[in-house]
Amino acid sequence: FTQVLTQALLYIFSFSLSFAIFNLLPIYPLDGFRLIDSFIKKKTSFYYNYKKYGIYVLYALFFLSIISDFTNLYYLDVLGNIIGLGVGVISTPITWFWGLIF
């Protein structure tokens, strides 16, 4: 039972971390764009175009992820690779520290 509970908590941790990293991507409708927006003083035309068409960039990344799943061209899955790298980098010290406690 303990092994099942540990595995379930690890999956929940991984999903939560994936959603957090996805939300911090600097694409307009996500919070990462708002974070960068708070630091930008001068708004250029690139900024306004990126804000206007940012949702389409996100749709394109979703579309590439779906295409990569059906065609087995995993290098097209830009969104999945970025999130996977972020989860790997962030989760390693957290799980190491968790292993020290429990």
N, C-alpha and C positions, 0 to 999 in steps of 0.2 A: 504493500500500500504506500509506503514512503517513497518508493522509486516512482510510482505513478504520480504522486503528488508533486515530487520534485520535477518530473518531466513536464507536467501541466503548468507549473509555475514558470519553468524555463520558456515554454511556448508563449505564455502570456507576456513575459518580460520581452521576448523577441518581437512580438507583434506591437507592443506599446512603443518600443524603441524605434521600430520601423515607421510607425505613424508619426512619431516625433521628428524623426529625420526628414520624412517626406514633407511635413508641415514647415520645416525650416528651409526648404529649397527657395531660392530667390526668384520665384515666378509669381506674377501679380496676385492672383487670388489667394495665395498662401501667405502665412505670417512671415516667412523669410524675406519677402519683398517689402513688407511693412517695416521690418527691422532695418533693412538697408535704406529704405525711404526716410527713416528718421535721421540718418547720418548724412544724407545728401543735402547740401545747401543750395546748389544751383541746379535747377531742373532744366535739362536740355530737351531737344526734340526726340532724341533717342529714348529718354525716360518716358515721355508721353506716349510714344509709339509702342514701347515695351509694355506700358501699362494698358494700352488699348488692345494690343494683340497678345498679351501674355497668356490668356486662357487658351488661345490656339496653339501656343507652344506646349502647353500642358496636354492638350488633346493629341498633339503629334507624338509626344513622349509616350502617352498611353497606347496610341496606335502602333508605335514601333515595338512596344512590349508585347502586344497581342500578336503582331506579325512574327516576332522572334520565337514565340511559343509554338506557332503552327509550322514554321519553316526550319526550326532547329538552328537558326542563325543567332546564337546567343550574344554575339557582339553587337547586335542591333538594340538589345535591351539596355539602353542607356540609363533609364530610370531605375531599373532593377539593380544594375551594377553600382550606381551611386549609392542607393539605399543599402545594398549589401555590404559595400565597403565601409559606410558609416556605421552600420550595426556591428561589423567586425571590430572596428577600431574602438568604438565606445564600449561594447559589451565585454571585451577581454579583461580590462582592469576591474570592471564591476563584478564579473563572475569570479575572478581571482580573489577579490576581497571577500565576496560572499562565501567562497570556499574556506577562507581563513576563519570566518565566524562560525559557520556550521560545519 
